[in-house]
């Protein structure tokens, strides 16, 4: 059996990076995924001709090389696809209450769009070459 997750969505905020005492680079970001909202019969709900969507937020954690690339190139609003695994955590807080959490440990992050700053750079250049996303 395998623990495998693939998510495609929009980055919710600028990724945050930290380094452990042992030198491991860790970058985290939130990812929003959406799906159409359905009624009890399974029909897609619409409002004003547009479908209503439900958004879910996922906490993504990257390590080492993937963490470095994400920290350098990923921006809020960018579309990415994450391939990784689900990781559950349990801890006791300062008030002695047991807490639970879930995150996605990313093995790969594929860029489905450029970040806004890169799009602006692309728009201001005058060459006609097609640029590929570098990763």
C-alpha angles and dihedrals in degrees: 000000000000135000102220130160129179118187131174120192149106125303108244101203141000108290116255121222133198135167125223122228087257091058099255112147114221124188123185132188140162121248125200120210124182137201133177117271113237135201125233090277093053097253118142111253118232135192120193091349093305123105118247114238133203116216125209124193123218129192110226123197124191130188136208114327095011089047091052094049093046092048091051102042112019120093138180111282095021118135114237139165117222124201116189146095139290115252122192122201134192127192142157115242128217091273090055093251117143111237132191132204141176131207138168115242104211120221092174135016115194119195112230093178139011121259116256094258091053091047090054090049090050091050093052096050118092100208118110098215119122109242119212121216102258099229 
